[in-house]
Amino acid sequence: MKTLHVELGDRRYPIYIGPGLLDRPDLLHPSIPSRQVLIVTNTTVAPLYLERARAALAGLRHETVVLPDGEQYKTLETVNEIFTALLNNRFDRNCTLVALGGGVIGDMAGFAAACYQRGVHFVQIPTTLLAQVDSSVGGKTGVNHPLGKNMIGAFHQPRCVLADTDTLTTLPDRELGAGLAEVIKYGLIRDLPFLEWLEANVERLLARDAAALTEAIERSCRNKAEIVAADERETGERALLNLGHTFGHAIETGVGYGGWLHGEAVATGMYLAADLSARLGPLTHEQVKRVRALLDRAHLPLHSPPELTSDDFLRLMAVDKKVKDGRLRLILLRELGRAVIAEEISLQLLRETLEANRKSGKAD
C-alpha cells in the first residue's frame, strides 16, 4: 500500500492506494468520527462492492442510498435523494457520507456532505481510474446544470481517500481509457518525466498491469495533492488542472450528459488545447504530434462531435467556471510538462483550431 497526504493544515488527510483496501476497516474507521454513516453508491457499483464496504464499516450504524448510474443523473434532483435518506434516518451534523463509486458518485456525495446541516464529514472510496487519480482528491464537489457542467457545487475536502486498485479489474475498457486521459493530463501540465513514462508504458496500463496502474495512480495523486495543498480554491496554480476541460465540458454539455464520458471529452479537449497552443506558440507541431500519438495509443478520441459547430463551442465555452470578468481563460501548453493560464485568446486562432479539428475528423 502507498500512502500520500493532502497537506491542508488541520484538514490534512491521507490517500491510500493499493489492492485489497476495501477489506481494511483499520484504514476507514479513523476517518469516521461518529457511528452514523450513509453509504452513497449506484446501481452498477452496489452489486460489486457494497457488501464489502458494509463489512468494513462493521460496528457502525450504516445506511445506504443507491442512485442511478450515469452522468445524466448528476443533478440537484438526484442529490435530493441523499438528503432524504439522511433526514429519514435522522442523521445529525456529525455523520459521515461514504462515496462508493466513480466521479459522479463522489461529486454528488461530497456536495451533499457540504450542504447537509451546512457541512458534514465524507470519505471517498473511488472505484474508477478517473476517480482514483483525479476527482476523489481535492474537495471539488457538485452537480451539472443543463446549461453548464459542474456549475453548481462547493469545495469540501474528504477525510480520507481509499483507492482500492482491485476495483479496476471490473472497470469496462472504455472507462479505463477515460481515466487515462486524466493521468496523461498530469504529465502534460507539470511532470515531463511522468509523461515520458506514460509514453513508454501506456500499453501496460491498458492491459491492466497492476504495478503500472499503481505507479500511475500514485504519481497522479502526488501531483494533484501538491497542487491542492498550494491552491485549494483554484485562485492560481490549481486552474492548470483544467487543461482540456473547457473544451471538454462544452462537448459534454453540447451532446448531452452521458453521451461522452468525461475523460473522453477531456482527451479531445487536451488535443484541441495543444493545437491552439501551437498556433499561438511556442509549442511546436512536433510536440502536438506527441500529444496526439499518446492519446491515440490510449484509444481516446481526438475529434470533437461532428454535430457541434465552432459557434456551438464558443457559446458553450462562454458558460464555464474559467470565465473571468466576461473573458474566456484557457489552459494551454507552453511546452510539454508546462501549462499556463492564457487570458488573451485570439478568437480567430481559436476558430481555426476548432474548424481544423472538425475537418480532420470528417477526413478520418
Secondary structure by P-SEA (a helix, b strand, c coil): cbbbbccccccbbbbbbccccccccccccccccccbbbbbbccccccccaaaaaaaacccbbbbbbbbbccccccaaaaaaaaaaaaaacccccbbbbbcccaaaaaaaaaaaacccccccccccccccccccccccccccccccccccccccccccccbbbbcccccccccaaaaaaaaaaaaaaaacccaaaaaaaaacaaaaaaccaaaaaaaaaaaaaaaaaaaaacccccccccccccaaaaaaaaaaaaccccccaaaaaaaaaaaaaaaaaaaccccaaaaaaaaaaaaaacccccccccccaaaaaaaaaacccccccbbbbbbbccccbbbbbccccaaaaaaaaaaaaaaaaac
